[in-house]
Amino acid sequence: MNKSIFYHAGCPVCVSAEHDIINLIGRENVEVVNIGENRARIPEAEKAGVNSVPALVTPNGNTLHINFGASLADVKG
């Protein structure tokens, strides 16, 4: 993986964190995935260790949970 992946669910906490992440590391260095809209990416997020969103998965595979918007179980419904 060359870019970080930022997973979120579209809630206000997630959108705010998205803006901060982009400002910190640059849009070219992060792929933004709204799993509320793109539910097919939920298994990928789970495999990466995402337990709640917003979360950032770094290029070396570390999963960083940022604040707390929603658990993945809540997003899955």
C-alpha positions in Angstrom: 0.0 0.0 0.0 1.5 3.4 -1.0 -1.2 5.6 0.4 -3.0 5.8 3.8 -6.7 4.9 3.7 -9.1 6.9 5.7 -12.3 5.1 6.4 -15.4 7.0 7.6 -19.2 6.8 7.6 -20.2 10.3 6.6 -21.2 11.5 10.0 -20.1 15.1 11.1 -17.3 13.7 13.3 -16.0 11.7 10.4 -16.2 14.5 7.8 -14.4 16.9 10.2 -11.6 14.3 10.7 -11.4 13.8 6.9 -10.7 17.5 6.4 -8.1 17.4 9.1 -6.3 14.3 7.7 -6.3 15.8 4.2 -4.8 19.0 5.6 -2.2 17.1 7.6 -0.9 14.6 5.0 -2.2 15.9 1.7 -5.0 14.6 -0.6 -2.4 12.8 -2.8 -1.3 10.7 0.2 -4.7 9.4 1.3 -7.6 7.5 -0.2 -10.9 8.5 1.4 -13.4 5.7 1.7 -17.0 6.4 3.0 -18.1 3.0 4.0 -21.6 4.4 4.7 -21.9 4.9 1.0 -19.5 2.1 -0.2 -20.5 -0.8 2.0 -18.6 -3.3 -0.2 -15.4 -1.9 1.4 -16.5 -2.8 5.0 -14.8 -6.3 4.9 -11.6 -4.7 3.7 -11.8 -2.2 6.6 -12.4 -5.0 9.1 -9.5 -7.0 7.7 -7.3 -3.9 8.2 -8.3 -3.8 11.9 -10.8 -1.0 11.8 -13.2 -1.3 14.7 -14.8 2.2 14.6 -14.8 5.1 12.2 -13.2 7.5 11.6 -10.0 5.5 11.2 -6.8 5.8 9.2 -4.8 2.8 8.0 -1.2 3.8 7.3 0.9 2.5 4.4 2.7 0.1 6.7 -0.6 -1.4 8.0 -1.1 0.4 11.3 -4.7 1.2 12.1 -5.2 4.5 13.9 -8.7 5.1 15.4 -9.5 8.8 15.4 -12.1 10.2 17.9 -15.2 8.1 17.8 -18.0 8.5 15.2 -19.5 5.0 15.0 -18.6 1.4 15.6 -18.2 -0.7 12.6 -21.1 -2.9 13.9 -23.3 0.2 13.9 -22.3 1.0 10.3 -23.0 -2.5 9.2 -26.4 -2.3 10.8 
